[in-house]
Amino acid sequence: MEKEIKMKLYNELFDHIPTHGQTKFLQPELIRQIDKLEYEAMNNGNGNWDKDFEFFLDFIHSSLNAPETFSESEIKLLDKYITRLRNFDEPCLDKSLFDGLIELALKFYSVNNELVPIEKLDTNR
């Protein structure tokens, strides 16, 4: 996906992310959660890691584990990213991993272009 297209899609989704709390739609919620995971690793060394971050990993994985959207190699990459992030004792400082998750979320949005409403999630973040 070209950089300009990625930025356009990212900005479309970002417009749906409130200052505090979760979004009302699946696709921007994925971006919000990935950004939260990245901030926690890069800025806090996972020092505030709790069940909410585990919830984010489960939510992202289950939402993007979509064989109708992604190739087998993309699904394996998703699995690799999520597995790496689950090792919270060793914070992931590899920005390219978070960028890869964002790219998968953007592809998911580009293929499933209608925003999917979601219920309130069981998380405080």
C-alpha positions in Angstrom: 0.0 0.0 0.0 1.4 3.4 -1.0 2.3 5.8 1.8 -0.2 8.5 0.7 -3.0 6.0 0.7 -2.0 4.7 4.2 -1.9 8.3 5.5 -5.4 9.0 4.0 -6.8 5.8 5.6 -5.1 6.4 8.9 -6.4 10.0 9.1 -10.0 8.8 8.2 -9.8 6.4 11.1 -8.1 8.7 13.5 -10.9 11.2 13.1 -13.2 8.7 14.9 -10.9 8.3 17.9 -12.0 10.4 20.9 -9.6 12.1 23.2 -10.5 9.7 26.0 -12.0 6.2 25.9 -12.8 3.8 23.1 -14.3 4.5 19.7 -17.7 3.5 18.5 -16.3 1.6 15.5 -14.1 -1.5 15.0 -11.5 -0.1 12.6 -10.6 3.1 14.5 -10.6 1.1 17.7 -7.9 -1.2 16.3 -5.7 1.9 15.5 -6.4 3.3 19.0 -5.4 0.1 20.7 -2.2 -0.4 18.6 -1.2 3.2 19.5 -1.8 2.5 23.2 0.3 -0.6 23.1 3.1 1.2 21.3 3.0 4.1 23.8 3.1 1.7 26.7 6.1 -0.2 25.4 8.1 2.8 24.0 7.4 5.4 26.8 6.6 3.3 29.9 8.7 0.1 29.3 5.4 -1.7 29.9 5.5 -0.5 33.5 1.7 0.0 33.5 1.0 -3.4 31.8 -2.3 -4.8 33.0 -5.2 -6.9 31.9 -6.4 -4.1 29.5 -3.3 -4.5 27.4 -3.8 -8.3 27.3 -7.4 -7.5 26.2 -6.1 -5.3 23.4 -3.9 -8.0 22.1 -6.7 -10.5 22.1 -9.1 -8.0 20.5 -6.6 -7.0 17.7 -5.7 -10.6 17.0 -9.3 -11.8 16.8 -10.4 -8.8 14.7 -7.5 -9.1 12.2 -7.4 -12.9 12.0 -9.4 -12.7 8.8 -8.4 -15.2 6.1 -10.9 -13.6 3.7 -8.9 -10.4 4.0 -5.3 -11.5 4.6 -3.0 -14.0 3.0 -1.6 -16.9 4.9 1.7 -15.0 5.3 0.0 -11.9 6.6 -1.9 -14.0 9.2 1.4 -15.6 10.2 2.9 -12.1 10.5 0.0 -11.0 12.7 0.5 -14.1 14.9 4.2 -13.2 15.2 3.5 -9.6 16.2 1.0 -10.5 18.8 3.2 -13.3 20.3 6.1 -10.8 20.5 3.9 -8.2 22.3 2.6 -10.7 24.8 6.1 -10.9 26.2 5.5 -7.8 28.3 8.5 -8.4 30.5 10.6 -7.4 27.5 9.0 -4.3 26.0 9.0 -4.2 22.2 11.0 -1.1 21.1 10.8 -2.1 17.5 8.6 0.6 15.9 8.4 -1.4 12.7 6.3 -4.1 14.5 3.7 -1.5 15.5 3.8 0.0 12.0 3.2 -3.5 10.7 0.1 -3.9 12.9 -1.1 -0.5 11.7 -0.6 -1.5 8.1 -2.7 -4.7 8.7 -5.4 -2.7 10.3 -5.4 -0.2 7.4 -5.6 -3.1 4.9 -8.5 -4.5 6.9 -10.2 -1.1 6.6 -9.5 -0.7 2.9 -11.1 -4.0 2.2 -13.9 -3.6 4.7 -14.5 0.1 4.1 -17.7 0.5 6.0 -17.2 1.3 9.7 -18.4 -1.6 11.9 -20.1 -0.5 15.1 -18.9 -2.1 18.3 -20.3 -2.3 21.8 -18.6 -0.9 24.8 -15.5 -3.0 25.5 -14.6 -4.4 28.9 -11.5 -2.2 29.4 -10.7 0.9 31.4 -8.2 2.2 28.8 
